[in-house]
Amino acid sequence: MAGNFTGRYLSNDHPGPGKLVMNKNIVITALLLSAIVVACATSPTGQRQLRLFSESQMAEMGSASYTEMKKKTPAAKEAAPNRRVQCVSNTLTAVVGGSWEVTLFDDDAANAFALPGGKIGVYKGLLKVATTPDQLAAVVGHEIAHVQAHHSNARLSAASLTDVGLQIASTISGGSAKGQYMMAALGLGTQVGILLPYGRAQESEADVLGLNLMAKAGFNPNEAVTLWQNMARQGGGQPPEFMSTHPSHSTRIADLKARMPKAMQHYEQARAAGKKPNC
């Protein structure tokens, strides 16, 4: 399609502005369709994904957003909670491999995130809800699972097919829109005031992968259920599940319990192999 249209364009000495716009739109559409065809992939649990960005691009954007977060939010100084967060995170990342940077942020939000490029952020307020190392491992494992399942790439790729996504894509070549949209697409929407959340399917997949990850690291997967019970008590009422991209607490807990037998197998194997985290 693009080749035929270019031929018509060259045969006209003075194309009008309308034709130029149509020309650009057809070329962009053709390129996007081509990219979709070659960028289809499968997640660890078999879900179909669209990945338009390379691992190096994702790592670059993740690192840039992480640097921006550290500029905006100070790191916590207290030694004990830092040791716990570092210990839990290091134990989990030892299972998945790679080099990871971990920061405990001095913020009362009960939140955490992981970004492409090996970046983990935990907010100090989370430690009031995740009261044990195993519960903290459930959260951090869940966030690492988003990275391992390429959820940021899939979401960013989907967003790139919209006007907001085109602004995000322009940042790769030095565009001025870099910042909030990119951070939102990487999973930091609530921190920067823009919401591009993970979908329910991605959240559920991260629950499953994170549950197995914490078990393989030697953390008790049953504590993931306790964690979400804590979250439910703190969060109070939730909007109806069909209005939210996140599973309801009750659905999440039920799904975790259903997956528990397999996770316990991983846990027992890890403990037999001597994996007994002391965080």
Secondary structure, DSSP 8 states (H G I E B T S, - for coil): -HHHHHHHHHT-SS--HHHHHHHHHHHHHHHHHHHHHHTEEE-TTS-EEE--S-HHHHHHHHHHHHHHHHHHS-B---HHHHHHHHHHHHHHHHHH-S--EEEEES---S-EEEETTTEEEEEGGGGGTS-SHHHHHHHHHHHHHHHHTTHHHHHHHHHTTSHHHHHHHHGGGT-TTTTHHHHIIIIIHHHHT------HHHHHHHHHHHHHHHHHTT--THHHHHHHHHHHHHH-----GGG-SS--HHHHHHHHHHHHHHHHHHHHHHHHTT-----
